[in-house]
């Protein structure tokens, strides 16, 4: 089995195709890479939304929220290294995952 991915054709409006082509042109990347990244970003957005909804449900239950806070308080001592937390909000989800896995972004 090879590592090569199979490709298919999908129908999109000409407006969407033109937007993808414009982004690809500006970034010097293939249109498929733009689409792949857009889908990855969408998946990440949906994951974050699901996490936020789960937290909201937990917060709505005072007993569950107290349990959550007690459980996470255990980790408060783990960050006593004196270092400031890093801000990764400027990274794409893929770059963030690569950074968390110890891979260098310049690689």
C-alpha positions as a printed Julia matrix, in Angstrom:
107×3 Matrix{Float64}:
   0.0    0.0    0.0
   1.37   3.4   -0.95
   1.14   6.59   1.1
  -0.49   8.39  -1.81
  -3.99   9.66  -1.18
  -6.75   9.09  -3.67
  -8.58  12.09  -5.06
 -12.14  12.71  -6.13
 -14.21  15.46  -7.65
 -16.76  17.47  -5.71
 -19.24  20.01  -6.95
 -19.01  23.51  -5.54
 -20.42  26.78  -6.74
 -18.27  28.8   -9.1
 -18.13  31.52  -6.44
 -16.64  29.08  -3.93
 -14.25  27.65  -6.53
 -13.08  31.18  -7.39
 -12.53  32.0   -3.71
 -10.48  28.85  -3.23
  -8.47  29.61  -6.36
  -7.81  33.18  -5.19
  -6.59  32.0   -1.77
  -4.42  29.32  -3.39
  -2.94  31.89  -5.78
  -2.21  34.37  -2.99
  -0.57  31.7   -0.84
   1.18  29.86  -3.66
  -0.42  26.57  -2.67
  -2.59  24.03  -4.46
  -6.34  24.46  -4.16
  -6.57  21.03  -2.53
  -4.25  22.2    0.28
  -6.5   25.21   0.89
  -9.55  22.94   1.07
  -7.77  20.43   3.32
  -6.79  23.21   5.73
 -10.29  24.71   5.67
 -11.82  21.34   6.58
  -9.22  20.82   9.32
  -9.96  24.29  10.73
 -13.7   23.56  10.62
 -13.22  20.27  12.46
 -11.16  22.07  15.11
 -13.83  24.78  15.45
 -16.55  22.15  15.93
 -14.42  20.36  18.53
 -13.89  23.59  20.48
 -17.62  24.33  20.3
 -18.42  20.86  21.64
 -15.95  21.35  24.49
 -17.47  24.74  25.33
 -20.95  23.21  25.34
 -19.76  20.44  27.67
 -18.26  23.02  30.05
 -21.49  25.03  29.93
 -23.5   21.92  30.81
 -21.16  21.22  33.7
 -21.37  24.82  34.92
 -25.16  24.62  34.87
 -25.02  21.84  37.47
 -23.58  23.34  40.69
 -22.59  19.96  42.11
 -20.89  18.85  38.88
 -19.11  22.22  38.6
 -17.83  21.96  42.19
 -16.55  18.45  41.44
 -14.84  19.7   38.28
 -13.16  22.6   40.11
 -12.0   20.29  42.89
 -10.59  17.84  40.37
  -8.74  20.46  38.33
  -7.36  22.15  41.48
  -5.02  19.16  41.76
  -3.17  20.45  38.71
  -2.63  23.94  40.13
   0.59  22.81  41.83
   1.9   21.3   38.61
   2.46  24.72  37.06
   4.66  26.08  39.84
   7.66  26.2   37.52
   7.58  30.01  37.41
   7.26  30.14  33.63
   4.61  32.22  31.91
   2.19  30.24  29.75
   2.86  30.49  26.05
   0.27  32.01  23.73
  -0.37  29.73  20.76
  -3.53  31.49  19.55
  -1.76  32.68  16.39
  -1.11  29.11  15.23
  -3.29  27.04  12.96
  -4.7   23.9   14.59
  -2.13  21.79  12.73
   0.76  24.02  13.86
  -0.59  23.95  17.41
  -0.71  20.13  17.37
   2.81  19.95  15.94
   4.07  22.35  18.6
   2.41  20.35  21.4
   3.92  17.12  20.08
   7.41  18.59  20.38
   7.99  19.09  16.67
   9.58  22.36  15.73
   7.54  24.6   13.46
  10.61  25.4   11.37
  11.09  21.72  10.45
